[in-house]
Amino acid sequence: MALATTTHARVQECRASWYGPGFHGNTMANGQRFDQNDPTHLAHKSLPFGTTIKVTNLQNGRSIIARVTDRGPYVKGRCVDLSKAGAEQLGFLSRGHAPVRVETLN
């Protein structure tokens, strides 16, 4: 479902998921502590730490701005893992995943 063929596509459409309770307070791949209540925390497999991205839920149009702070997701077919708060803001917390557009801003 990707719009571009490179690993670091500026825009791609894919599925997002979220993580939180079991990881809250753990050290992320960038060395910081994970806060499930911080909507700006986001995991991506390959984008550099600190990359700012806009994530838009394609089902309801809601968007957030987050930065890459961790690695993942580790489920096939998913391109980003948001914090619990990020998923809540995008409106897919109860469902667990959603189709999204990911736009690299820097």
C-alpha positions in Angstrom: 0.0 0.0 0.0 3.1 2.3 0.0 3.1 5.3 -2.3 6.8 5.3 -2.7 9.3 2.5 -3.1 12.1 3.7 -0.9 12.5 2.8 2.8 12.5 6.4 3.8 9.5 7.5 1.7 8.3 11.0 2.3 4.6 9.9 2.1 3.3 6.4 2.6 0.0 4.8 3.4 0.0 1.7 5.6 -1.5 0.4 8.9 -0.6 1.9 12.3 -0.9 0.2 15.6 -0.2 1.3 19.2 1.6 0.2 22.3 1.5 1.3 25.9 0.8 -0.4 29.2 3.4 -3.2 29.0 6.1 -0.8 27.8 5.3 2.3 29.9 8.5 3.5 31.6 10.8 1.2 29.7 13.8 2.6 27.8 13.2 3.2 24.2 15.7 2.5 21.4 16.8 6.2 21.5 17.6 5.9 25.2 14.7 7.9 26.6 11.9 6.5 28.8 8.6 5.6 27.0 5.6 7.5 28.1 2.3 5.9 26.8 0.6 9.3 27.6 2.8 11.3 25.3 1.2 11.4 21.9 4.5 12.5 20.3 6.3 9.1 20.9 6.3 6.9 17.8 8.1 3.8 16.7 9.3 3.3 13.1 11.6 0.5 11.7 14.1 2.7 9.9 13.6 6.4 10.0 16.2 8.2 12.0 15.5 9.1 15.6 14.0 12.6 15.9 12.4 12.5 12.5 9.1 14.5 12.7 6.2 12.9 10.9 2.5 13.7 10.5 0.2 10.7 10.9 -3.3 10.9 9.5 -6.1 8.4 10.2 -7.6 7.7 6.8 -10.9 6.6 8.3 -11.7 9.9 10.1 -9.2 12.5 8.9 -7.6 13.1 12.4 -3.9 13.9 12.4 -1.1 14.2 14.9 2.5 15.3 14.7 5.0 12.9 16.3 8.7 12.1 16.2 10.5 8.8 15.9 11.7 7.8 19.3 11.7 4.0 19.1 11.9 1.0 16.8 9.1 -1.1 15.6 6.4 -2.2 14.9 7.2 -5.9 14.7 3.9 -7.0 13.2 3.9 -7.6 9.5 2.1 -5.0 7.4 2.4 -2.2 10.0 4.6 0.8 9.5 4.3 2.8 12.7 3.5 2.1 16.4 2.0 5.1 18.2 1.8 5.6 21.9 -1.5 4.9 23.6 -2.2 8.7 23.7 -1.4 9.0 20.0 -3.8 6.2 19.1 -6.5 7.8 21.3 -6.1 11.2 19.5 -6.3 9.5 16.1 -9.4 7.6 17.2 -8.3 4.0 16.9 -7.4 3.0 20.5 -10.2 0.5 20.9 -9.7 -1.0 17.5 -6.0 -1.4 17.9 -4.9 -0.4 14.4 -6.0 1.8 11.5 -5.1 2.7 8.0 -2.9 5.9 8.0 -0.9 8.3 5.9 2.6 8.9 7.2 4.3 12.1 5.9 7.9 12.9 6.8 8.2 16.5 7.7 12.0 16.8 8.1 
